[in-house]
């Protein structure tokens, strides 16, 4: 539930008070607003993001601190903050104004070449992970442990796995989860987006044009950024993605754990959970065979 009623009237008042140079620009909600923030167009070239709850406020401040630097290092477009709004009596949290990036959220319908998209996304993530992560925000509570250990979500899985009715599937689930928990990222922390999902990837003219919404940004284990391999890509597309990003088998084992947790506990609306789980179990069987 929103901390206050976030609507056009509130946003217009905030702009008039804090950024009067833009108060004449039209304001209206974006077509698809996320869970963490309420988002509004400001004219044709800017977008306003207001956290829906106090727990999401650090995301705004973190983006404002890090994205200007990150955007200069990357060859692809990402969110670009323009201004940081201050808490007030009308709205008690920090909020942001970012540059609007034209594009549609990714879907299987608007991507012309699925394998080409998989390769492009893999290369983008590889480039992102290669940037200097010195002094970056270490994964933890501020980003809901994305990039940290899967153990942060073990309590949820201990509730979810026993609910699996098929005995064979439940045993497989227990084995998969234990295997994922036993693996660790042993290299230096790398940059992690934290929520690489189709809703945060923009498509223009059938191709990837930008990655947005860095609220879960941190440095840590990149495995959490690979969940899209199962909840969006098919088998051959997944292989293209894997080859492009070039991470070790242990990281892919943890990624499988992240995908399993996400699918069991927080499935994407409209997703074919049964089909995704089948893909996850199939890949886990392959991991077990290769380990023999």
Secondary structure as the mmCIF struct_conf table of DSSP 4:
data_model
#
loop_
_struct_conf.conf_type_id
_struct_conf.id
_struct_conf.beg_label_comp_id
_struct_conf.beg_label_asym_id
_struct_conf.beg_label_seq_id
_struct_conf.end_label_comp_id
_struct_conf.end_label_asym_id
_struct_conf.end_label_seq_id
BEND BEND1 UNK A 3 UNK A 4
BEND BEND2 UNK A 7 UNK A 7
HELX_RH_AL_P HELX_RH_AL_P1 UNK A 8 UNK A 18
HELX_RH_3T_P HELX_RH_3T_P1 UNK A 20 UNK A 22
TURN_TY1_P TURN_TY1_P1 UNK A 23 UNK A 24
BEND BEND3 UNK A 25 UNK A 25
STRN STRN1 UNK A 27 UNK A 29
BEND BEND4 UNK A 31 UNK A 32
BEND BEND5 UNK A 35 UNK A 36
STRN STRN2 UNK A 37 UNK A 42
TURN_TY1_P TURN_TY1_P2 UNK A 43 UNK A 45
STRN STRN3 UNK A 46 UNK A 51
BEND BEND6 UNK A 52 UNK A 53
HELX_RH_3T_P HELX_RH_3T_P2 UNK A 54 UNK A 56
HELX_RH_AL_P HELX_RH_AL_P2 UNK A 57 UNK A 73
BEND BEND7 UNK A 75 UNK A 76
STRN STRN4 UNK A 77 UNK A 78
STRN STRN5 UNK A 81 UNK A 85
HELX_LH_PP_P HELX_LH_PP_P1 UNK A 86 UNK A 87
BEND BEND8 UNK A 89 UNK A 90
BEND BEND9 UNK A 93 UNK A 93
STRN STRN6 UNK A 95 UNK A 99
STRN STRN7 UNK A 104 UNK A 105
TURN_TY1_P TURN_TY1_P3 UNK A 108 UNK A 110
BEND BEND10 UNK A 112 UNK A 112
HELX_RH_AL_P HELX_RH_AL_P3 UNK A 114 UNK A 130
BEND BEND11 UNK A 131 UNK A 131
TURN_TY1_P TURN_TY1_P4 UNK A 134 UNK A 135
STRN STRN8 UNK A 138 UNK A 138
BEND BEND12 UNK A 139 UNK A 140
HELX_RH_3T_P HELX_RH_3T_P3 UNK A 141 UNK A 143
TURN_TY1_P TURN_TY1_P5 UNK A 144 UNK A 147
BEND BEND13 UNK A 148 UNK A 148
HELX_RH_3T_P HELX_RH_3T_P4 UNK A 150 UNK A 153
HELX_RH_AL_P HELX_RH_AL_P4 UNK A 154 UNK A 160
HELX_RH_3T_P HELX_RH_3T_P5 UNK A 161 UNK A 163
HELX_RH_AL_P HELX_RH_AL_P5 UNK A 167 UNK A 181
TURN_TY1_P TURN_TY1_P6 UNK A 182 UNK A 182
BEND BEND14 UNK A 187 UNK A 187
STRN STRN9 UNK A 190 UNK A 192
BEND BEND15 UNK A 194 UNK A 194
BEND BEND16 UNK A 197 UNK A 197
HELX_RH_3T_P HELX_RH_3T_P6 UNK A 198 UNK A 200
STRN STRN10 UNK A 201 UNK A 204
TURN_TY1_P TURN_TY1_P7 UNK A 205 UNK A 206
STRN STRN11 UNK A 207 UNK A 211
TURN_TY1_P TURN_TY1_P8 UNK A 215 UNK A 216
STRN STRN12 UNK A 218 UNK A 220
HELX_RH_3T_P HELX_RH_3T_P7 UNK A 222 UNK A 226
TURN_TY1_P TURN_TY1_P9 UNK A 227 UNK A 227
HELX_RH_AL_P HELX_RH_AL_P6 UNK A 228 UNK A 231
TURN_TY1_P TURN_TY1_P10 UNK A 232 UNK A 232
HELX_RH_AL_P HELX_RH_AL_P7 UNK A 235 UNK A 245
HELX_RH_AL_P HELX_RH_AL_P8 UNK A 249 UNK A 265
BEND BEND17 UNK A 266 UNK A 266
HELX_LH_PP_P HELX_LH_PP_P2 UNK A 267 UNK A 268
TURN_TY1_P TURN_TY1_P11 UNK A 269 UNK A 270
HELX_RH_AL_P HELX_RH_AL_P9 UNK A 273 UNK A 291
#
